[in-house]
Amino acid sequence: MTKISFLTVSSAAAIIAAAFSTSAPVRAADDATIQKWIAEFQPSTLSKDDQKKELEWYAKAAEPFKGMEINVVSETITTHEYESQTLAKAFTELTGIKLKHDIIQEGDVVEKLQTQMQSGKNVYDGWINDSDLIGTHFRYGQTIVLSDYMKGEGKDVTDPMLDVDDFIGKSFGTAPDGKLYQLPDQQFANLYWFRYDWFTNPDYKAKFKAKYGYELGVPVNWSAYEDIAEFFTNDIKEINGVKVYGHMDYGKKDPSLGWRFTDAWLSMAGNGDKGIPNGLPVDEWGIRMEGCRPVGSSVDRGGDTNGPASVYAITKYLEWLKKYAPPQAQGMTFSESGPVPAQGNIAQQIFWYTAFTADMVKPGIAVMNADGTPKWRMAPSPHGSYWKEGMKLGYQDAGSATLLKSTPADRRKAAWLYLQFIVSKTVSLKKSHVGLTFIRESDIWDKSFTERAPKLGGLIEFYRSPARVQWTPTGNNVPDYPKLAQLWWQNIGDASSGAKTAQAAMDSLAAAQDAVMERLEKSGVQGACGPKLHKKESAEHWFAKAEKDGTIAPQRKLANEKPKGETVDYDTLIKSWPATPPKRAEVK
C-alpha cells in the first residue's frame, strides 16, 4: 500500500510563511470581527497571532464563494450543537459564506447519505458521518479521496495549518489503498465506568476479597466484571437505603440495540483477529477479508459472526442484563438507559460512552461530590475470555468530514472550507472543552486539560494513555455499513426477547450478512474490492486453518469460559501511564 503524504509541522510552517508573505494586502474579514471570534476561541493551542493568521487565511480563501448558501449535516451530540450554533455563525461572519449546519438523528444522516449516493442529486454539500462507513465509501467510489483532493483540486482551499498528522483518528478514515477518505471531527469511546467511592470503601473491599480471593478494583477480564456485578447486586444490595445494581445495560428490540453490538461488543469478548485499528483477516463484526475483498461472515465461510466467541459475547450480555441490571433495563433503548448511572444506584457499567461525560459531571447530581469532583471514574474496558493481546478492545466513534463527488465542485470547495474550519487548531481546543470529544493530540496534552482532568473522571488520562489505540471504529472489512448494520438489531433483538437462543440469533445474523454480500458480489457494483464469498466448508476446516496460519478467528469453543477474575487498582493504573506527550513522528 502507498503511504499517505500529509503536511508535517515543518512543511506546514514553510507553507504558512509563503502564504502570508505576499505583498498584496490580505482581504480578510474586518479586524474587529476576527478579534471577536479569537476571544470566543479560547483556550487554543495556537497563539492569538497564529489564530489571526489562520482566520485571515479562511477569509481570503473563501472570497470566490462569498454569498453562497452551503448546507452541511451531522448527528445530534453536544459537539455538533456547538458547531451548528456557534462555529457556523463564526464561519459566516468571517467568510461571507452563508453556512447552514443541520443537526438530525444519526439514522437520518445515513438515510440522506444513501439518498445522495443512489440518486446522484446533491442533498448536502458536506457531511459529518461516522467513519464506520469507511468500507462503504471506499468501495462505492462516490466519495472524494481527501488526501488526493488536498494536493490537487482542493489545494487552494486546504488550510496550510490543518496539520493532519495531529489527528489521533487519522487511521480510521484511511482505506485499504492507504488514502484518506474521511477526516475526524469528533471522537468518543465506549469505556468501563464505575463508582470509585464504592470501590475504595474499606468495608466493601474486605468483603469482596474474603469472598473472591482477590482485590475489588477495575476489572481486567469479564470474570472479574461478573464477580463485581454479583457482589454489589446480591451481597451489598443496598447503600444508604437505596437498592443498588452491579450492572447497567439496555435490551429493547430497537435500532439502538444494533449500536450496542456493532460498536464492538464482540471485539471486547475476543471475536475476530489481531490488528489495529481492526482485526485482519477477520474483524470484530466477524467478517473475513482477503486482500480488499470481504469473503464471508459465517464460520463455514471463514468468518466469526456466529463462532464460539460471538455466541459467548451474546450469552454474557443476556445473562448480565437479566441478573444484575435494574428490571426496567430490559425494556429500555440506548437513549433511555444513558441517564441511569447518574442517578446514583449503579456500581459499574461495562459499556459506557465518554460522550456522556459532560452530563455526568453536572453539579448537584447524585454521582458528584460537593467540591466538583466526580464520585465515579472511567477506565479501559475488561476483555472476554477469547480476547488476545493485539486485538482491539472497544469502540471509538469518529464522526468525520466527508465529501461526495455528486456535489458541484464550487459548493464542495466551500463546504470543505467549513469542515476544516470546525477542526482547525484555532477552534478545536475550545470545541474539545465544550463537547469533550477529542480529535487532536495537541488538544489532549494542552495544559488546560491537565488542569481540568481531576473533574473529568479519568477521561483525560485515558486519552493520554497508550491504551487509547485499542478503541477504534468499524473498519474496512464492512462493505456496506447501512445495509449490514440494520441486520444486527433485528437478529440480536430475537435473542434479547427470548425468541431465539444466542447461537440461533448469531447463525441468522451471519447468514443475513452473507446474503447481502452475495447480492453485492452478483451486482458487481463495488468493483475489484467488492465481496467475493468463499465456498462453504466445515467449521473444523476453518478452526484448523486459523491454527495452521497462526491467526485466531474463528476460535474453537473454550473448555472454560470463566477463568479466575483479575483486577487492577485504578490509581496504580493511572500512574503507570506516561505523563508527557509522545514525540510527533513525521510521515514520509
C-alpha positions as CSV (number, residue, x, y, z in Angstrom):
1,M,0.0,0.0,0.0
2,T,1.2,3.5,-0.7
3,K,2.0,5.7,2.2
4,I,0.0,8.9,2.7
5,S,1.8,12.2,2.3
6,F,0.5,14.8,4.6
7,L,1.6,18.2,5.8
8,T,4.1,17.9,8.7
9,V,4.7,20.6,11.2
10,S,7.8,21.8,9.4
11,S,6.4,21.8,5.9
12,A,3.2,23.5,7.2
13,A,5.3,26.2,8.7
14,A,7.0,26.9,5.4
15,I,3.7,27.0,3.5
16,I,2.2,29.3,6.1
17,A,5.1,31.7,5.8
18,A,4.7,31.7,2.0
19,A,1.0,32.2,2.2
20,F,1.3,35.3,4.4
21,S,4.5,36.9,2.9
22,T,2.7,38.2,-0.2
23,S,3.0,41.9,-0.7
24,A,-0.7,42.1,-1.5
25,P,-2.9,43.0,1.4
26,V,-5.0,40.2,2.9
27,R,-8.6,40.9,2.1
28,A,-10.0,39.4,5.2
29,A,-12.9,40.0,7.5
30,D,-12.5,43.2,9.4
31,D,-10.1,43.1,12.3
32,A,-12.9,43.6,14.9
33,T,-14.8,40.6,13.7
34,I,-11.6,38.5,13.8
35,Q,-10.7,39.6,17.3
36,K,-14.3,39.0,18.5
37,W,-14.0,35.3,17.4
38,I,-10.5,34.9,18.7
39,A,-11.9,35.9,22.1
40,E,-14.5,33.2,21.7
41,F,-12.0,30.5,20.7
42,Q,-10.1,30.4,24.0
43,P,-8.2,28.4,25.0
44,S,-6.4,27.5,21.8
45,T,-3.1,25.6,21.2
46,L,-2.3,28.5,18.8
47,S,-1.1,31.9,19.9
48,K,-3.6,34.7,19.2
49,D,-1.3,35.9,16.4
50,D,-1.4,32.5,14.7
51,Q,-5.2,32.3,15.2
52,K,-5.4,35.6,13.4
53,K,-3.3,34.3,10.6
54,E,-5.4,31.2,10.2
55,L,-8.7,33.1,10.3
56,E,-7.4,35.6,7.7
57,W,-6.5,32.7,5.5
58,Y,-10.1,31.4,5.7
59,A,-11.5,34.8,4.8
60,K,-9.2,35.1,1.8
61,A,-9.7,31.5,0.6
62,A,-13.4,31.9,0.8
63,E,-13.6,35.1,-1.4
64,P,-14.7,33.2,-4.6
65,F,-17.6,31.7,-2.7
66,K,-19.0,34.7,-0.8
67,G,-22.8,34.9,-0.8
68,M,-23.2,31.2,-1.5
69,E,-25.5,29.2,0.8
70,I,-23.9,26.0,1.8
71,N,-25.6,23.1,3.7
72,V,-23.8,20.6,6.0
73,V,-25.3,17.9,8.2
74,S,-24.3,15.9,11.3
75,E,-25.9,13.8,14.0
76,T,-27.2,15.3,17.3
77,I,-24.5,15.4,20.0
78,T,-23.2,18.3,22.1
79,T,-20.1,18.9,19.9
80,H,-22.2,19.2,16.8
81,E,-24.6,21.5,18.5
82,Y,-21.7,23.9,19.3
83,E,-20.7,23.7,15.7
84,S,-24.2,24.4,14.4
85,Q,-25.0,27.3,16.8
86,T,-21.6,28.9,17.2
87,L,-19.0,27.8,14.7
88,A,-21.4,28.1,11.7
89,K,-22.1,31.6,12.7
90,A,-18.4,32.4,13.1
91,F,-17.7,30.9,9.7
92,T,-20.4,33.0,8.0
93,E,-19.2,36.2,9.6
94,L,-15.5,35.5,8.8
95,T,-16.0,34.3,5.2
96,G,-19.3,35.7,3.8
97,I,-20.4,32.1,3.0
98,K,-23.9,31.5,4.4
99,L,-23.4,28.3,6.3
100,K,-26.4,26.2,7.5
101,H,-25.4,23.2,9.7
102,D,-28.3,20.8,10.2
103,I,-28.5,18.6,13.3
104,I,-30.5,15.4,12.8
105,Q,-30.6,11.9,14.2
106,E,-27.8,9.6,13.2
107,G,-30.1,7.2,11.3
108,D,-31.4,10.1,9.3
109,V,-27.9,11.2,8.4
110,V,-27.2,7.7,7.0
111,E,-30.5,7.6,5.1
112,K,-29.9,11.0,3.5
113,L,-26.4,10.0,2.6
114,Q,-27.7,6.9,0.9
115,T,-30.2,9.0,-1.0
116,Q,-27.5,11.2,-2.4
117,M,-25.3,8.3,-3.3
118,Q,-28.1,6.4,-5.0
119,S,-29.7,9.4,-6.8
120,G,-26.7,11.5,-7.6
121,K,-28.7,14.5,-6.5
122,N,-26.9,16.9,-4.1
123,V,-28.8,16.7,-0.8
124,Y,-25.9,18.2,1.3
125,D,-22.7,19.9,0.3
126,G,-20.7,18.5,3.2
127,W,-21.3,15.6,5.6
128,I,-20.1,14.7,9.1
129,N,-20.8,11.0,9.2
130,D,-19.3,8.1,11.1
131,S,-16.0,6.7,9.9
132,D,-17.8,3.4,10.4
133,L,-18.7,3.9,6.7
134,I,-15.1,3.8,5.5
135,G,-15.6,0.4,3.8
136,T,-18.7,1.7,2.1
137,H,-17.2,5.0,0.9
138,F,-14.0,3.3,-0.3
139,R,-15.9,0.6,-2.3
140,Y,-18.7,2.6,-4.0
141,G,-16.3,5.2,-5.5
142,Q,-18.7,8.1,-4.8
143,T,-16.6,9.8,-2.1
144,I,-13.8,12.3,-2.7
145,V,-10.4,11.0,-1.7
146,L,-9.3,13.7,0.7
147,S,-5.6,13.0,0.5
148,D,-5.7,13.5,-3.3
149,Y,-8.1,16.4,-3.1
150,M,-5.9,18.4,-0.7
151,K,-2.9,18.1,-3.0
152,G,-4.9,18.5,-6.2
153,E,-8.3,20.1,-7.0
154,G,-8.8,21.3,-3.4
155,K,-5.3,22.6,-2.8
156,D,-6.3,26.3,-3.0
157,V,-9.0,25.7,-0.3
158,T,-6.9,23.4,2.0
159,D,-5.8,25.1,5.2
160,P,-2.0,25.2,5.3
161,M,-2.2,25.0,9.1
162,L,-4.5,21.9,9.1
163,D,-1.8,19.5,10.3
164,V,-3.4,16.2,9.5
165,D,-0.8,14.3,11.4
166,D,-2.1,15.8,14.7
167,F,-5.4,14.0,14.3
168,I,-5.5,10.9,16.5
169,G,-8.1,9.1,14.4
170,K,-6.4,9.6,11.0
171,S,-6.2,5.8,10.5
172,F,-10.0,5.5,11.0
173,G,-10.7,7.3,7.7
174,T,-7.9,5.5,5.8
175,A,-9.0,2.8,3.3
176,P,-7.0,-0.3,2.2
177,D,-5.5,1.8,-0.6
178,G,-3.7,3.8,2.0
179,K,-5.6,7.0,1.2
180,L,-7.6,9.3,3.5
181,Y,-11.4,9.4,2.7
182,Q,-12.7,10.9,5.9
183,L,-11.2,13.4,8.5
184,P,-12.3,13.1,12.1
185,D,-14.5,16.0,13.5
186,Q,-15.3,14.4,16.9
187,Q,-14.4,11.2,18.7
188,F,-15.7,9.4,21.8
189,A,-15.0,5.9,23.1
190,N,-17.1,3.3,25.0
191,L,-15.3,2.6,28.2
192,Y,-15.8,1.0,31.6
193,W,-17.5,3.2,34.2
194,F,-17.6,2.6,38.0
195,R,-18.3,4.1,41.4
196,Y,-14.8,5.0,42.6
197,D,-16.1,5.9,46.1
198,W,-17.7,2.4,46.5
199,F,-14.7,0.6,45.1
200,T,-12.4,2.3,47.6
201,N,-14.7,1.7,50.6
202,P,-12.6,-0.4,53.1
203,D,-15.6,-2.5,54.2
204,Y,-16.7,-3.4,50.7
205,K,-13.1,-4.1,49.7
206,A,-12.6,-6.5,52.7
207,K,-15.9,-8.3,52.0
208,F,-15.1,-8.7,48.3
209,K,-11.6,-10.1,48.9
210,A,-12.9,-12.5,51.6
211,K,-15.5,-13.9,49.1
212,Y,-13.5,-13.9,45.8
213,G,-9.8,-14.1,46.9
214,Y,-8.7,-11.0,45.0
215,E,-9.0,-7.2,45.3
216,L,-12.0,-5.2,44.4
217,G,-10.8,-2.9,41.6
218,V,-11.0,-2.2,37.9
219,P,-11.8,-5.5,36.2
220,V,-9.2,-6.6,33.7
221,N,-11.4,-9.5,32.5
222,W,-15.1,-10.3,32.2
223,S,-14.8,-12.9,35.0
224,A,-14.0,-10.0,37.4
225,Y,-16.7,-7.8,36.0
226,E,-19.2,-10.6,36.6
227,D,-18.0,-11.2,40.2
228,I,-18.3,-7.4,40.9
229,A,-21.8,-7.3,39.4
230,E,-22.8,-10.3,41.6
231,F,-21.2,-8.7,44.7
232,F,-23.0,-5.3,44.5
233,T,-26.3,-6.7,43.4
234,N,-26.7,-9.6,45.8
235,D,-24.1,-9.1,48.6
236,I,-24.2,-5.3,49.2
237,K,-27.8,-5.0,47.9
238,E,-28.4,-1.5,49.4
239,I,-26.4,1.6,50.1
240,N,-27.9,4.4,52.2
241,G,-31.3,2.7,52.0
242,V,-31.3,2.6,48.2
243,K,-31.3,-0.7,46.1
244,V,-28.1,-0.9,44.1
245,Y,-27.2,-2.9,41.0
246,G,-23.9,-4.2,39.8
247,H,-24.5,-3.6,36.1
248,M,-26.5,-1.4,33.6
249,D,-27.5,-2.0,30.0
250,Y,-30.5,-2.0,27.7
251,G,-32.4,-4.6,25.8
252,K,-35.3,-3.3,23.8
253,K,-35.6,-4.6,20.2
254,D,-35.0,-1.2,18.6
255,P,-32.4,0.2,16.1
256,S,-30.3,1.4,19.0
257,L,-29.8,-2.2,20.1
258,G,-27.7,-2.6,16.9
259,W,-25.2,0.0,18.0
260,R,-24.8,-1.9,21.3
261,F,-23.2,-4.7,19.3
262,T,-21.7,-3.2,16.1
263,D,-20.0,-0.8,18.5
264,A,-17.5,-3.5,19.1
265,W,-19.1,-5.7,21.9
266,L,-17.8,-8.8,20.1
267,S,-14.3,-7.4,20.0
268,M,-14.4,-7.0,23.8
269,A,-15.3,-10.7,24.0
270,G,-12.4,-11.7,21.8
271,N,-14.2,-12.2,18.4
272,G,-12.0,-11.8,15.3
273,D,-8.3,-11.5,14.8
274,K,-5.5,-9.3,16.0
275,G,-5.0,-5.9,14.3
276,I,-5.3,-2.2,15.0
277,P,-7.5,-0.4,14.0
278,N,-9.4,-3.6,13.1
279,G,-8.7,-7.3,13.0
280,L,-7.2,-9.0,9.9
281,P,-8.2,-11.1,8.2
282,V,-11.4,-11.3,10.4
283,D,-12.7,-8.1,12.0
284,E,-14.9,-7.6,15.1
285,W,-18.1,-7.9,13.0
286,G,-16.9,-11.4,12.2
287,I,-16.3,-10.6,8.5
288,R,-13.3,-12.1,6.9
289,M,-11.5,-10.0,4.3
290,E,-8.7,-11.3,1.9
291,G,-6.8,-8.5,0.1
292,C,-9.5,-5.9,0.0
293,R,-12.4,-8.3,-0.7
294,P,-14.9,-9.4,2.0
295,V,-15.3,-13.2,1.7
296,G,-17.8,-14.2,4.3
297,S,-19.1,-13.7,7.9
298,S,-20.4,-17.3,8.7
299,V,-17.9,-19.7,10.3
300,D,-18.5,-22.0,7.3
301,R,-17.0,-19.3,5.1
302,G,-14.1,-18.5,7.4
303,G,-15.9,-15.7,9.3
304,D,-16.6,-15.4,13.0
305,T,-20.1,-13.8,13.3
306,N,-21.6,-17.0,14.6
307,G,-18.5,-18.5,16.1
308,P,-18.0,-19.5,19.8
309,A,-16.5,-16.1,20.8
310,S,-19.5,-14.3,19.3
311,V,-22.1,-16.6,21.0
312,Y,-20.2,-16.2,24.3
313,A,-20.5,-12.4,23.9
314,I,-24.2,-12.5,23.4
315,T,-24.7,-15.1,26.1
316,K,-22.9,-12.9,28.7
317,Y,-24.8,-9.8,27.6
318,L,-28.2,-11.6,28.1
319,E,-27.1,-13.2,31.4
320,W,-25.8,-9.9,33.0
321,L,-28.9,-7.9,31.8
322,K,-31.2,-10.4,33.5
323,K,-29.2,-11.0,36.7
324,Y,-27.5,-7.7,37.6
325,A,-29.3,-4.7,35.9
326,P,-32.4,-2.9,37.1
327,P,-35.5,-4.8,35.9
328,Q,-36.6,-2.0,33.7
329,A,-33.3,-2.1,31.7
330,Q,-34.6,-5.0,29.6
331,G,-37.3,-2.7,28.0
332,M,-35.0,0.4,27.6
333,T,-33.4,1.8,24.5
334,F,-30.0,3.4,24.3
335,S,-31.2,6.9,25.0
336,E,-33.5,5.8,27.9
337,S,-30.7,3.9,29.6
338,G,-28.0,6.5,29.2
339,P,-29.0,8.8,32.2
340,V,-29.5,5.9,34.7
341,P,-25.9,5.7,36.1
342,A,-26.0,9.4,37.0
343,Q,-29.0,8.6,39.3
344,G,-26.6,7.0,41.8
345,N,-27.6,3.3,42.2
346,I,-25.4,1.7,39.6
347,A,-22.0,0.3,40.7
348,Q,-20.4,-0.2,37.3
349,Q,-21.2,-0.2,33.6
350,I,-19.0,-2.2,31.1
351,F,-20.2,-0.3,28.1
352,W,-20.4,3.5,28.6
353,Y,-19.8,6.2,26.1
354,T,-17.5,9.0,27.0
355,A,-19.9,11.3,25.1
356,F,-22.0,11.2,28.4
357,T,-19.1,12.8,30.4
358,A,-20.5,16.3,30.2
359,D,-23.9,15.2,31.6
360,M,-22.2,13.0,34.2
361,V,-20.2,16.0,35.8
362,K,-23.1,18.4,36.2
363,P,-23.1,20.0,39.7
364,G,-25.6,18.6,42.2
365,I,-26.3,15.2,40.6
366,A,-26.1,12.1,42.8
367,V,-22.7,11.0,41.4
368,M,-20.9,14.3,42.0
369,N,-19.1,15.5,45.2
370,A,-19.7,19.0,46.6
371,D,-16.2,20.1,45.5
372,G,-17.0,19.5,41.8
373,T,-15.1,16.2,41.6
374,P,-16.9,13.0,40.5
375,K,-17.7,10.0,42.7
376,W,-17.1,7.8,39.6
377,R,-14.2,7.1,37.3
378,M,-13.8,5.7,33.8
379,A,-11.2,3.1,32.8
380,P,-10.2,0.7,30.0
381,S,-12.9,-1.9,29.5
382,P,-12.4,-5.5,30.6
383,H,-12.0,-8.2,28.0
384,G,-13.7,-11.5,27.5
385,S,-12.1,-15.0,27.7
386,Y,-11.5,-15.2,23.9
387,W,-9.6,-12.0,23.7
388,K,-5.9,-12.0,22.9
389,E,-3.2,-9.2,23.3
390,G,-3.0,-7.3,20.0
391,M,-6.8,-7.3,19.4
392,K,-8.9,-4.1,19.5
393,L,-10.7,-3.8,22.8
394,G,-13.5,-1.5,22.2
395,Y,-15.3,1.0,20.0
396,Q,-14.5,4.7,19.3
397,D,-17.0,6.8,17.4
398,A,-15.4,9.1,14.9
399,G,-17.8,11.5,13.2
400,S,-15.8,12.5,10.2
401,A,-15.8,15.2,7.4
402,T,-16.8,13.6,4.1
403,L,-17.3,15.0,0.6
404,L,-19.2,13.3,-2.2
405,K,-18.4,13.5,-5.9
406,S,-22.1,14.3,-6.7
407,T,-21.7,17.7,-5.0
408,P,-20.9,20.5,-7.5
409,A,-17.2,21.4,-7.4
410,D,-17.6,25.0,-6.2
411,R,-20.1,24.0,-3.4
412,R,-17.7,21.2,-2.4
413,K,-14.9,23.7,-2.0
414,A,-16.9,26.0,0.1
415,A,-18.1,23.1,2.3
416,W,-14.5,21.8,2.6
417,L,-13.5,25.2,4.0
418,Y,-16.2,24.9,6.7
419,L,-15.4,21.3,7.5
420,Q,-11.7,22.3,8.0
421,F,-12.6,25.4,10.0
422,I,-14.5,23.4,12.7
423,V,-11.5,21.1,13.2
424,S,-8.8,23.8,12.8
425,K,-6.3,24.5,15.6
426,T,-7.9,27.9,16.1
427,V,-11.1,26.4,17.3
428,S,-10.5,22.7,18.2
429,L,-9.3,23.1,21.8
430,K,-12.3,25.3,22.7
431,K,-14.6,22.8,21.0
432,S,-13.0,20.0,22.9
433,H,-13.7,21.7,26.2
434,V,-17.4,22.1,25.2
435,G,-18.1,18.6,23.9
436,L,-15.2,16.5,25.3
437,T,-14.8,14.7,22.0
438,F,-11.1,14.8,21.2
439,I,-9.6,14.7,17.7
440,R,-6.1,16.3,18.1
441,E,-3.1,15.1,20.1
442,S,-2.2,18.7,20.7
443,D,-5.5,19.4,22.4
444,I,-5.4,16.3,24.6
445,W,-2.0,17.3,26.0
446,D,-2.8,21.0,26.4
447,K,-2.2,22.4,30.0
448,S,-5.9,23.5,30.2
449,F,-6.9,19.8,30.2
450,T,-4.2,18.9,32.7
451,E,-5.9,21.5,35.0
452,R,-9.4,20.2,34.2
453,A,-8.6,16.4,34.4
454,P,-9.4,15.9,38.1
455,K,-13.0,16.9,37.4
456,L,-13.5,14.6,34.3
457,G,-13.2,11.2,36.0
458,G,-10.3,9.7,34.0
459,L,-11.2,10.9,30.5
460,I,-8.0,12.9,30.0
461,E,-5.9,10.1,31.5
462,F,-7.4,7.6,29.1
463,Y,-6.9,9.7,26.0
464,R,-3.3,10.4,27.0
465,S,-2.7,6.6,27.6
466,P,-1.2,4.0,25.3
467,A,-4.4,2.0,25.8
468,R,-6.3,4.5,23.6
469,V,-5.2,2.9,20.3
470,Q,-7.2,-0.3,21.1
471,W,-10.5,1.6,20.8
472,T,-11.4,2.0,17.2
473,P,-14.5,2.4,14.9
474,T,-15.9,-0.1,12.4
475,G,-13.3,-0.7,9.7
476,N,-12.7,-1.6,6.1
477,N,-14.0,-5.2,6.2
478,V,-17.6,-4.0,6.3
479,P,-18.5,-3.3,2.6
480,D,-21.9,-1.7,3.1
481,Y,-22.5,-0.3,6.6
482,P,-26.1,0.9,6.1
483,K,-27.3,-2.4,4.7
484,L,-25.4,-4.6,7.2
485,A,-25.8,-2.6,10.4
486,Q,-29.6,-2.9,10.3
487,L,-29.4,-6.7,10.4
488,W,-27.8,-6.6,13.9
489,W,-30.6,-5.2,16.0
490,Q,-33.2,-7.3,14.2
491,N,-31.4,-10.6,14.8
492,I,-29.9,-9.9,18.3
493,G,-33.3,-8.5,19.3
494,D,-34.6,-12.0,18.9
495,A,-32.1,-13.3,21.4
496,S,-32.8,-10.3,23.8
497,S,-36.5,-11.0,23.7
498,G,-36.1,-14.7,24.2
499,A,-37.4,-15.7,20.8
500,K,-34.1,-17.3,19.8
501,T,-31.0,-18.7,21.6
502,A,-27.8,-16.8,21.3
503,Q,-26.4,-19.4,18.8
504,A,-29.6,-19.3,16.6
505,A,-29.6,-15.5,16.6
506,M,-26.0,-15.3,15.5
507,D,-26.4,-18.0,12.9
508,S,-29.3,-16.0,11.5
509,L,-27.2,-12.8,11.5
510,A,-24.2,-14.4,9.8
511,A,-26.5,-15.9,7.1
512,A,-28.2,-12.5,6.6
513,Q,-24.8,-10.7,6.3
514,D,-23.6,-13.3,3.8
515,A,-26.8,-12.9,1.8
516,V,-26.3,-9.1,1.5
517,M,-22.6,-9.6,0.4
518,E,-23.7,-12.2,-2.1
519,R,-26.1,-9.7,-3.7
520,L,-23.3,-7.1,-3.8
521,E,-21.0,-9.7,-5.4
522,K,-23.5,-10.6,-8.1
523,S,-24.2,-6.9,-8.9
524,G,-20.5,-6.1,-9.3
525,V,-21.3,-2.6,-8.1
526,Q,-18.3,-2.4,-5.8
527,G,-15.7,-3.5,-8.4
528,A,-12.4,-5.2,-7.6
529,C,-12.8,-4.7,-3.8
530,G,-16.4,-5.8,-3.6
531,P,-17.4,-9.1,-1.8
532,K,-16.4,-12.4,-3.3
533,L,-17.7,-15.1,-1.0
534,H,-15.8,-18.2,-0.1
535,K,-17.5,-21.6,-0.7
536,K,-18.8,-23.2,2.4
537,E,-16.5,-25.6,4.4
538,S,-16.9,-27.3,7.7
539,A,-16.2,-25.3,10.9
540,E,-13.4,-27.8,11.7
541,H,-11.7,-26.8,8.4
542,W,-11.6,-23.1,9.4
543,F,-10.6,-23.8,13.0
544,A,-7.7,-25.8,11.8
545,K,-6.8,-23.3,9.1
546,A,-6.6,-20.5,11.7
547,E,-4.3,-22.6,13.9
548,K,-2.1,-23.6,11.0
549,D,-1.8,-20.0,9.7
550,G,-1.1,-18.5,13.1
551,T,-4.2,-16.4,13.0
552,I,-7.1,-16.5,15.6
553,A,-10.5,-16.4,14.1
554,P,-12.7,-18.4,14.2
555,Q,-11.7,-19.8,17.6
556,R,-12.8,-23.1,18.9
557,K,-15.1,-23.1,22.0
558,L,-13.1,-22.8,25.2
559,A,-13.4,-25.5,27.8
560,N,-13.5,-22.8,30.5
561,E,-15.1,-19.5,29.5
562,K,-14.7,-18.1,33.0
563,P,-11.1,-18.0,34.2
564,K,-10.2,-16.5,37.5
565,G,-11.2,-12.9,37.9
566,E,-8.4,-10.3,37.7
567,T,-8.5,-6.6,38.7
568,V,-6.1,-3.7,38.9
569,D,-6.1,-0.7,41.3
570,Y,-7.3,2.4,39.5
571,D,-4.8,4.8,40.9
572,T,-1.9,2.4,40.2
573,L,-3.1,2.0,36.6
574,I,-3.3,5.8,36.1
575,K,0.2,6.2,37.5
576,S,1.6,3.6,35.1
577,W,0.7,5.7,32.0
578,P,3.1,8.3,30.6
579,A,2.9,11.9,31.9
580,T,4.4,13.5,28.8
581,P,3.2,13.6,25.2
582,P,4.7,11.3,22.6
583,K,7.1,12.8,20.1
584,R,5.5,13.5,16.7
585,A,6.5,11.1,14.0
586,E,6.8,12.6,10.6
587,V,5.0,10.7,7.8
588,K,7.4,10.3,4.9
